[in-house]
Amino acid sequence: MHRRSVLRGGLAVAGGLALAGQAVTESWAGGTGTPVTLVGDTSSGGIYFPYSPGLTRTSFLKLPAGSTRPSGWLAQQLSLDASGIGGNYDQVSHFLVYANTGWTDRTKGGWEELPYWLRGLAAIAAVTGDTTLRNKVATWVNGIVATAQADGFFGPNALRTSLGGGPDFWPFMPLLQALRTYQEYSGDTRIIPLLTKFLQYQNTFGASVFNQSWGSVRWATNLDTVYWLYARTGQSFLLGLADKIHQYSKNYVNNLPTMHNVDLAQGFTEPAFIALRGDTSLTQASYNNYAQIMSNWGQFPGGGFAGDENIRNEYRDPRQGFETCGIIEFMQSFESMTRLTGDPSWADGCENLAFNSLPAAVEPTHRSLHYVVSANSVQLDNRAKTQGQYQNGFAMQAFMLGVDQYRCCPHNYGQGWSYFTDNLVQATADRGLAVTMYAPSTTTAKVGAAAATVTLTQDTAYPFGDTVTLRLATAGAVAFPLYVRIPGWCAAPR
């Protein structure tokens, strides 16, 4: 299906080609899909923090966290997240004891667990508006802000020197995203100065802090924050930091520098992020990376790839599994790629993961999960397998709280449905809106020349039905472009 440029009433449609089985299509893999073409005036760059000079403007812009609220079945999933590990894992995990972590007492230890969990908690609080969760987030943020030091560093003192004598920036990457989400829905004026000073501190270092350990292959997450801050402050040092990150971190330009599934799920987007600095050809490298991953190891249902925990070249069939962290990080990457490229194929992929793999990762009350999710496994017990079924040597497939055994996944899980909700609708550079994914929800946003407030409701049972009714409410007459995605599986839309 080809994109239809304009329909009656200024409605534009972003289309894509259907997926062929479980593999990536030639269109998607080759970057020859049909990205949306905006029909309105883009000279202003849009209402929601278009990038300042030095960064290429994107067709889509993310709305502030909490602009979209779930309803229907999606609200039920977020409610389960709020009452389950997403909202209450601090009652179980010893990594989340407020008085015993370096994120609130810099003399103590701390690593990725609190940043992972707080990122999901903040996003759940944003999209649900749950007062209890928002108060919990605020308590954690207050503690984190109180650890800030004069040079811009904050958090556990030990992280200053824990990576080869220099700082380990990896656990800060998800934490900065948590702080961003909180700032967007709360308006807390402390956050932008905190992030500015911290990234100035980060910018003082040379190659060694960018090319070691987990962070070396996950800098795309940090680039996202660098750009977020640049859009709000315009401080030029941030562009230099972006260039430094690309120069010194592991190479993702038509290259897979790691075989770890979560690294790849996050990191394959790095060329597309750095392409915003001017070399737009680099976006194709992210497409090529994705194509290589999926053509080699994507032979099973649900949109993921065989990485249990690391990819093994000889194990790539539907019996293998995909880490729960990989599912939700892949979803976030697809959400980012949708925004960066305007290509609806990425939204197709995100829905595939959300509707197939994510529900399988967590048990019905959302109070425990799998470390590895396998579509065709029949023995979901807490026993380590002995015939080379999985790369890890410990048990990974029982539904468990898994504080220490699973560790990263239950702390990280909360961004799944919350980030999905937050990215259902995007702002556009021509002061309109794009419905990029479908689920029952209500979005409130500003549109048009006068930045008028409109409410857009998705009334649908999708994906349990194939009809979506969009309802718009405005205080008065307002003209603005509205774009809707035609899913790649839909051969005959009407």
C-alpha positions as CSV (number, residue, x, y, z in Angstrom):
1,M,0.0,0.0,0.0
2,H,1.2,3.4,-0.9
3,R,0.8,6.5,1.3
4,R,-2.2,8.6,0.3
5,S,-1.0,12.2,0.5
6,V,-4.2,14.0,1.4
7,L,-7.7,12.8,2.1
8,R,-10.8,15.0,2.6
9,G,-10.6,17.4,5.5
10,G,-6.8,17.5,5.5
11,L,-6.5,13.9,6.8
12,A,-3.2,12.4,5.7
13,V,-2.3,8.7,5.9
14,A,1.1,7.2,6.6
15,G,1.2,3.7,5.0
16,G,3.5,0.7,5.0
17,L,3.9,-2.6,3.3
18,A,2.6,-5.8,4.9
19,L,5.0,-7.9,7.0
20,A,6.0,-11.2,5.4
21,G,5.7,-13.8,8.0
22,Q,7.8,-13.1,11.0
23,A,10.7,-11.7,9.1
24,V,11.4,-8.1,8.3
25,T,10.1,-6.9,4.9
26,E,12.4,-5.8,2.1
27,S,10.8,-2.4,2.4
28,W,11.4,-2.1,6.1
29,A,14.9,-3.6,6.1
30,G,16.0,-1.6,3.1
31,G,14.7,1.7,4.4
32,T,12.5,2.1,1.3
33,G,9.2,2.2,3.2
34,T,7.0,5.2,2.8
35,P,7.5,7.8,5.6
36,V,4.8,10.3,6.2
37,T,5.0,13.5,4.1
38,L,3.7,16.5,6.1
39,V,1.1,18.5,4.4
40,G,1.1,21.7,6.5
41,D,3.6,24.5,7.0
42,T,6.7,23.3,8.9
43,S,8.5,26.6,9.0
44,S,8.0,26.9,12.8
45,G,9.2,23.4,13.4
46,G,6.1,22.6,15.5
47,I,4.8,23.5,18.9
48,Y,6.6,20.9,21.1
49,F,10.3,21.8,21.4
50,P,11.5,21.5,17.8
51,Y,15.3,21.2,17.7
52,S,17.3,24.3,17.5
53,P,19.9,25.0,14.8
54,G,22.6,22.2,14.8
55,L,20.1,19.4,14.8
56,T,17.8,18.3,11.9
57,R,14.2,18.8,12.7
58,T,12.1,15.6,12.8
59,S,8.6,15.2,11.3
60,F,7.2,13.9,14.6
61,L,7.7,15.4,18.0
62,K,7.0,13.7,21.3
63,L,4.1,15.1,23.3
64,P,4.9,15.8,27.0
65,A,4.6,12.8,29.3
66,G,1.0,12.2,30.4
67,S,-0.6,13.9,27.4
68,T,-2.2,10.6,26.5
69,R,-4.2,8.7,29.1
70,P,-5.2,5.0,28.6
71,S,-8.8,3.7,28.6
72,G,-10.4,0.3,28.1
73,W,-8.1,-2.7,28.1
74,L,-5.0,-0.5,28.0
75,A,-6.1,1.2,31.3
76,Q,-6.5,-2.2,32.8
77,Q,-2.9,-3.1,31.9
78,L,-1.6,0.1,33.4
79,S,-3.7,-0.4,36.5
80,L,-2.1,-3.9,36.9
81,D,1.3,-2.3,36.4
82,A,0.6,0.2,39.1
83,S,-0.5,-2.4,41.6
84,G,2.1,-4.9,40.5
85,I,5.9,-4.7,40.2
86,G,5.8,-1.5,38.1
87,G,4.3,0.5,41.0
88,N,5.2,-1.5,44.1
89,Y,8.4,-3.4,43.5
90,D,10.0,-1.2,46.2
91,Q,8.0,-3.3,48.7
92,V,10.0,-6.3,47.5
93,S,13.3,-5.4,46.1
94,H,16.2,-4.6,48.5
95,F,17.7,-2.5,45.7
96,L,14.8,-0.1,46.1
97,V,15.1,0.7,49.9
98,Y,15.0,4.5,50.0
99,A,17.4,4.8,53.0
100,N,19.9,2.2,51.7
101,T,20.8,3.3,48.2
102,G,23.4,5.6,46.9
103,W,20.8,7.4,44.8
104,T,19.5,9.1,47.9
105,D,22.6,8.7,50.2
106,R,25.7,9.2,48.1
107,T,27.9,7.3,50.6
108,K,26.1,4.1,49.8
109,G,26.1,1.9,46.7
110,G,23.8,1.8,43.8
111,W,23.7,0.9,40.1
112,E,21.0,0.3,37.4
113,E,18.1,-1.1,39.5
114,L,16.7,2.1,40.9
115,P,17.1,4.0,37.6
116,Y,15.4,1.2,35.7
117,W,12.5,1.0,38.1
118,L,12.1,4.8,38.5
119,R,11.9,5.2,34.8
120,G,9.0,2.9,34.6
121,L,7.4,4.2,37.7
122,A,7.5,7.8,36.5
123,A,6.0,6.8,33.1
124,I,3.2,4.9,34.8
125,A,2.5,7.8,37.1
126,A,2.5,10.1,34.0
127,V,0.0,8.3,31.9
128,T,-2.3,7.2,34.7
129,G,-2.3,10.4,36.7
130,D,-2.2,8.2,39.8
131,T,-1.6,10.6,42.8
132,T,0.0,8.0,45.0
133,L,2.5,7.0,42.3
134,R,3.2,10.6,41.5
135,N,3.9,11.3,45.2
136,K,6.2,8.3,45.3
137,V,8.1,9.5,42.2
138,A,8.5,13.0,43.8
139,T,9.9,11.5,47.0
140,W,12.6,9.7,45.0
141,V,13.3,12.7,42.8
142,N,13.8,14.9,45.9
143,G,16.2,12.4,47.3
144,I,18.2,12.2,44.1
145,V,18.3,16.0,43.6
146,A,19.7,16.3,47.1
147,T,22.8,14.3,46.2
148,A,23.9,16.8,43.5
149,Q,27.4,18.1,43.9
150,A,29.1,21.3,42.7
151,D,30.7,19.7,39.7
152,G,27.4,18.4,38.4
153,F,27.7,14.7,39.5
154,F,24.9,13.2,41.6
155,G,24.1,9.8,42.9
156,P,26.4,7.2,44.4
157,N,29.9,8.5,45.0
158,A,31.3,5.1,44.0
159,L,30.1,5.5,40.4
160,R,32.6,8.3,40.0
161,T,35.5,5.8,39.8
162,S,33.9,2.4,39.3
163,L,34.7,2.0,35.6
164,G,38.5,1.8,35.1
165,G,39.0,4.6,37.5
166,G,36.5,6.8,35.8
167,P,32.7,7.3,36.1
168,D,30.3,4.6,35.0
169,F,27.6,6.6,33.1
170,W,25.5,3.6,32.1
171,P,23.1,3.6,35.1
172,F,22.5,7.3,34.7
173,M,21.1,6.8,31.2
174,P,17.7,5.4,32.3
175,L,17.7,7.6,35.3
176,L,17.9,10.8,33.1
177,Q,14.9,9.5,31.2
178,A,13.0,9.1,34.5
179,L,13.9,12.6,35.5
180,R,12.8,13.9,32.1
181,T,9.4,12.2,32.3
182,Y,8.9,13.6,35.8
183,Q,9.8,17.1,34.6
184,E,7.4,16.9,31.7
185,Y,4.3,16.2,33.8
186,S,5.3,18.1,37.0
187,G,7.1,21.2,35.6
188,D,9.7,20.9,38.4
189,T,12.2,23.7,37.7
190,R,15.1,21.9,39.3
191,I,15.4,19.2,36.7
192,I,16.7,21.1,33.6
193,P,19.5,22.7,35.6
194,L,20.4,19.4,37.2
195,L,20.6,17.6,33.8
196,T,22.5,20.5,32.3
197,K,25.2,20.4,35.0
198,F,25.4,16.7,34.9
199,L,25.9,16.6,31.1
200,Q,28.5,19.3,31.4
201,Y,30.3,17.0,33.8
202,Q,30.0,14.1,31.4
203,N,31.4,16.3,28.6
204,T,34.7,16.8,30.5
205,F,35.8,13.2,29.9
206,G,37.7,11.6,27.1
207,A,37.3,8.4,25.2
208,S,37.7,5.9,28.1
209,V,34.4,6.6,29.7
210,F,32.5,6.2,26.5
211,N,34.0,2.9,25.2
212,Q,33.8,0.6,28.2
213,S,31.3,-1.8,29.7
214,W,27.5,-1.7,29.2
215,G,27.4,2.0,28.5
216,S,29.7,1.7,25.5
217,V,26.9,0.0,23.4
218,R,23.9,1.9,24.9
219,W,24.8,5.5,24.3
220,A,21.7,6.0,22.0
221,T,19.7,6.3,25.3
222,N,22.0,9.1,26.4
223,L,21.8,10.8,23.0
224,D,18.1,11.0,23.4
225,T,18.5,12.9,26.6
226,V,21.2,15.2,25.1
227,Y,18.7,16.2,22.3
228,W,15.8,16.6,24.8
229,L,17.9,19.0,26.8
230,Y,19.2,20.9,23.8
231,A,15.6,21.5,22.5
232,R,14.9,23.2,25.9
233,T,18.1,25.1,26.5
234,G,19.9,25.5,23.1
235,Q,23.3,25.1,24.9
236,S,25.9,24.4,22.2
237,F,28.1,22.2,24.4
238,L,25.4,19.5,24.0
239,L,26.1,19.2,20.3
240,G,29.8,18.7,21.1
241,L,28.8,16.0,23.6
242,A,26.7,14.3,21.0
243,D,29.6,14.2,18.6
244,K,31.9,12.9,21.3
245,I,29.5,10.1,22.2
246,H,29.3,9.0,18.5
247,Q,33.1,9.3,18.1
248,Y,34.1,7.3,21.2
249,S,31.3,4.8,21.8
250,K,31.2,1.4,20.1
251,N,30.5,1.6,16.4
252,Y,27.0,0.8,15.2
253,V,27.4,2.2,11.7
254,N,26.4,-0.9,9.7
255,N,28.0,-2.9,12.4
256,L,26.8,-4.9,15.5
257,P,29.4,-4.4,18.2
258,T,27.8,-6.8,20.7
259,M,25.8,-9.9,20.7
260,H,23.9,-9.1,23.9
261,N,20.2,-8.8,23.2
262,V,19.4,-5.8,25.3
263,D,22.5,-3.9,24.0
264,L,21.3,-4.5,20.5
265,A,17.6,-3.7,21.3
266,Q,18.8,-0.3,22.6
267,G,21.9,0.4,20.6
268,F,20.9,-0.2,17.0
269,T,19.3,3.2,16.9
270,E,22.5,5.1,17.6
271,P,23.2,6.0,13.9
272,A,19.7,7.3,13.4
273,F,20.1,9.5,16.5
274,I,23.5,10.9,15.4
275,A,22.1,11.4,11.9
276,L,20.3,14.4,13.3
277,R,23.6,16.2,13.5
278,G,23.5,16.5,9.7
279,D,24.6,13.2,8.0
280,T,21.2,11.9,7.2
281,S,22.6,8.9,5.4
282,L,23.5,7.4,8.8
283,T,19.8,6.7,9.4
284,Q,20.1,3.9,6.9
285,A,22.7,2.2,9.1
286,S,20.1,1.7,11.8
287,Y,17.8,0.1,9.2
288,N,20.6,-2.1,8.1
289,N,21.5,-3.1,11.7
290,Y,17.9,-4.0,12.3
291,A,17.7,-6.0,9.1
292,Q,20.8,-8.0,10.1
293,I,19.5,-8.7,13.5
294,M,16.1,-9.9,12.3
295,S,17.2,-11.8,9.2
296,N,19.7,-13.8,11.3
297,W,18.0,-14.3,14.6
298,G,14.4,-13.1,14.2
299,Q,12.8,-16.5,13.2
300,F,10.1,-16.7,15.9
301,P,6.8,-15.0,16.6
302,G,6.3,-11.8,18.5
303,G,8.6,-9.3,16.9
304,G,11.8,-10.1,18.9
305,F,14.9,-12.1,18.2
306,A,16.8,-15.0,19.7
307,G,18.9,-13.5,22.5
308,D,18.8,-15.6,25.6
309,E,20.7,-13.7,27.0
310,N,23.4,-13.3,24.3
311,I,22.9,-14.2,20.7
312,R,24.4,-17.6,19.7
313,N,24.9,-18.0,16.0
314,E,24.0,-21.7,16.1
315,Y,20.7,-21.1,18.0
316,R,18.2,-19.0,16.1
317,D,15.0,-20.9,15.7
318,P,11.6,-20.5,17.4
319,R,12.6,-22.6,20.4
320,Q,14.8,-19.8,21.6
321,G,13.9,-16.8,23.8
322,F,14.1,-13.1,24.1
323,E,14.8,-11.3,27.3
324,T,12.0,-9.3,28.9
325,C,14.4,-6.3,29.0
326,G,14.9,-6.8,25.3
327,I,11.2,-6.6,24.6
328,I,10.6,-3.3,26.3
329,E,13.9,-1.7,25.1
330,F,13.1,-2.8,21.5
331,M,9.6,-1.2,21.9
332,Q,11.3,2.0,23.0
333,S,13.6,1.9,20.1
334,F,10.8,1.4,17.7
335,E,8.9,4.4,19.3
336,S,12.1,6.5,18.8
337,M,12.6,5.3,15.2
338,T,8.9,6.2,14.4
339,R,9.6,9.7,15.7
340,L,13.0,10.1,14.0
341,T,12.0,8.8,10.6
342,G,8.2,9.1,10.2
343,D,8.3,5.5,8.8
344,P,5.1,3.7,10.0
345,S,6.8,0.3,9.8
346,W,8.5,1.0,13.1
347,A,5.0,1.5,14.7
348,D,3.9,-1.8,13.2
349,G,6.9,-3.4,14.9
350,C,6.1,-1.8,18.2
351,E,2.5,-3.0,18.1
352,N,3.7,-6.5,17.2
353,L,5.9,-6.6,20.3
354,A,3.3,-5.0,22.6
355,F,0.4,-7.2,21.6
356,N,2.3,-10.5,21.4
357,S,5.6,-10.6,23.4
358,L,4.9,-8.1,26.2
359,P,1.8,-9.9,27.6
360,A,3.6,-13.2,27.5
361,A,6.5,-11.8,29.6
362,V,4.4,-11.1,32.7
363,E,1.9,-13.2,34.7
364,P,-1.8,-12.1,34.8
365,T,-1.5,-9.9,38.0
366,H,1.7,-8.2,36.8
367,R,3.4,-9.2,40.0
368,S,6.1,-11.5,38.5
369,L,7.6,-12.2,35.1
370,H,9.9,-14.3,33.0
371,Y,13.6,-13.3,32.5
372,V,13.4,-14.9,29.0
373,V,10.2,-15.2,27.0
374,S,10.0,-18.1,24.5
375,A,7.0,-18.5,22.3
376,N,7.4,-22.2,22.0
377,S,8.7,-23.3,25.4
378,V,6.6,-25.9,27.3
379,Q,8.6,-26.1,30.5
380,L,8.2,-22.9,32.4
381,D,9.8,-24.0,35.7
382,N,12.5,-22.7,37.9
383,R,15.1,-25.2,36.8
384,A,18.2,-24.5,34.9
385,K,18.1,-26.3,31.5
386,T,21.0,-28.6,30.6
387,Q,20.8,-29.2,26.9
388,G,22.0,-25.8,25.7
389,Q,18.5,-24.5,25.3
390,Y,19.5,-21.1,26.7
391,Q,22.7,-19.2,26.8
392,N,22.4,-18.4,30.5
393,G,23.2,-21.2,32.9
394,F,20.5,-20.3,35.5
395,A,16.7,-20.8,35.4
396,M,15.1,-18.0,33.4
397,Q,11.5,-19.0,32.5
398,A,9.4,-19.4,35.6
399,F,7.2,-16.5,36.6
400,M,9.1,-15.0,39.5
401,L,9.7,-11.8,41.4
402,G,13.3,-12.5,40.7
403,V,14.9,-9.7,42.7
404,D,18.4,-11.1,42.4
405,Q,17.9,-14.0,40.0
406,Y,16.3,-11.9,37.3
407,R,17.4,-8.6,38.7
408,C,17.3,-6.3,35.6
409,C,14.0,-7.4,34.1
410,P,11.6,-6.9,37.0
411,H,13.1,-3.5,37.8
412,N,13.0,-2.5,34.1
413,Y,9.6,-3.9,33.1
414,G,7.5,-0.8,33.9
415,Q,8.4,1.2,30.8
416,G,6.6,-1.3,28.6
417,W,2.9,-0.3,28.6
418,S,3.6,3.2,29.9
419,Y,6.0,4.2,27.1
420,F,3.7,2.6,24.6
421,T,0.8,4.7,25.8
422,D,2.9,7.9,25.9
423,N,3.8,7.4,22.2
424,L,0.4,6.5,20.7
425,V,0.0,10.0,19.4
426,Q,2.8,12.3,18.3
427,A,2.9,16.0,17.5
428,T,4.0,17.0,14.0
429,A,6.3,19.7,12.7
430,D,3.3,21.4,10.9
431,R,1.5,21.9,14.2
432,G,-0.7,18.9,13.8
433,L,-1.1,15.4,15.3
434,A,-0.2,11.9,14.1
435,V,-1.9,8.8,15.4
436,T,1.0,6.4,15.1
437,M,-0.3,3.5,17.1
438,Y,-3.8,2.3,18.1
439,A,-5.2,1.6,21.5
440,P,-8.1,2.9,23.6
441,S,-7.0,6.3,24.9
442,T,-7.5,10.0,25.1
443,T,-4.8,12.6,24.1
444,T,-4.9,16.3,25.0
445,A,-2.5,18.5,22.9
446,K,-2.0,21.9,21.3
447,V,-2.4,22.3,17.6
448,G,-2.7,24.9,14.8
449,A,-1.5,28.4,14.4
450,A,-2.8,29.5,17.7
451,A,-1.7,26.4,19.7
452,A,-5.4,25.7,20.5
453,T,-6.1,22.7,22.9
454,V,-7.8,19.7,21.4
455,T,-8.8,16.4,22.8
456,L,-8.4,13.3,20.5
457,T,-10.0,10.1,21.7
458,Q,-9.3,6.6,20.3
459,D,-12.5,4.6,20.7
460,T,-11.5,1.1,19.8
461,A,-11.0,-2.5,21.0
462,Y,-7.9,-2.8,18.7
463,P,-6.1,-5.1,18.5
464,F,-9.1,-7.3,19.5
465,G,-11.1,-5.5,16.7
466,D,-10.1,-3.8,13.5
467,T,-12.2,-0.6,13.8
468,V,-10.9,2.6,15.3
469,T,-13.2,5.6,15.9
470,L,-11.4,8.9,16.4
471,R,-13.3,11.7,18.2
472,L,-12.0,15.3,18.3
473,A,-13.2,17.9,20.8
474,T,-12.2,21.5,20.6
475,A,-13.3,24.7,22.3
476,G,-13.9,26.3,18.9
477,A,-13.0,26.1,15.2
478,V,-9.4,25.1,14.6
479,A,-7.6,24.0,11.5
480,F,-4.7,21.6,11.8
481,P,-3.3,18.5,10.0
482,L,-4.2,15.1,11.3
483,Y,-2.3,12.0,10.2
484,V,-3.3,8.4,10.8
485,R,-1.2,5.3,10.3
486,I,-2.5,2.4,8.1
487,P,-1.1,-0.7,9.8
488,G,1.2,-2.7,7.5
489,W,-1.0,-5.8,7.9
490,C,-4.0,-3.9,6.5
491,A,-4.3,-4.5,2.8
492,A,-7.6,-2.8,2.2
493,P,-8.3,0.0,4.7
494,R,-11.4,2.0,4.7
